[in-house]
């Protein structure tokens, strides 16, 4: 709450300064050109800007960050095995659990809604926490309720959720040493595997089956290769090692990897990412996130390869304006099946 207050104050001061800077410049021009500049319109502009910002911040904190949407996407593939026609994938990302403290009922509602979609698999594309693995502990009883309605087989270890780590999950913003940071990451991975029962894929793959058909779920560690290179731990070739399935789904947190590595180096038909949050701001359909990430929100296609960027359910800031939290239901269709 203290962070929210200081954030509002700092941005309010910056917004109020803008008209005053313009006023000072106009005043200087007026002195040279011998005309009078009134302060009133600039003062009113500063007041209006601050009021708009305070109202928007209040809306984004109280309502915007919890008013989520369920997006539905259907994709058809030439090489999807017939047994997987109609596969229902729920894609979620960027929970940032520190922001849900005090709002546990809201998170419980999200879990209940996800289960009600009857997914075959659930894919989580990173940033479960923001600063520490301890953020997860209070939410284990809620998140372990995630369920699938699936006949998929995965040996003796069938999982409901397939997951990767995001940049925050490596704790790069925590003021701790490298050894402590590595221990924190290991603790988070252990909690996700043992307490949540998730299949954590760290440059690894899992094969899932329906009858004699199979597809591969690939999980690449965070590989930030765009304008914001935070963590570069991904090894795409290692992730693909030993994968013989005709169809693969890649989970990777940062969407910049898709354009830089996935498209030119592989034929992976579907990549799922998160990370951008669409900067938690979208006005009239535009998000400034596009200035940093060309692929920042929704579905992108290059030839026979697709990328879906989920803008997350949580956030690093305690508000969202326009960029509503998202649960995505992706249904896969096979051209091998005559519908």
Secondary structure, 3 states (H helix, E strand, C coil): CHHHHHHHHHHHHHHHHHHHHHHHHHHHHHHHHCCCCCCHHHHHHHHHHHHHHHHHHHHHHHHHCCCCEEEEEEEEECCCCHHHCCEEEEEECCCCHHHHCCCHHHHHHHHHHHHHCCCCEEEECCCCCCCCCHHHHCCHHHHCCCCCCCCCECCCCCCCEEECCCHHHHCCCCCCCHHHHHHHHHHHHHHHHHHCCCEECCCEEEEEEECCEEEEEEECCCECCCCCCCCECCCHHHHHCCCCCCCEEEEEEECHHHHHHHHHHCCCCEEEEECCHHHHECECCECHHHHCCCCCCEEEEECCEEEEECCCCCCCCCCCECCCCEEEEEEEEECCCCC
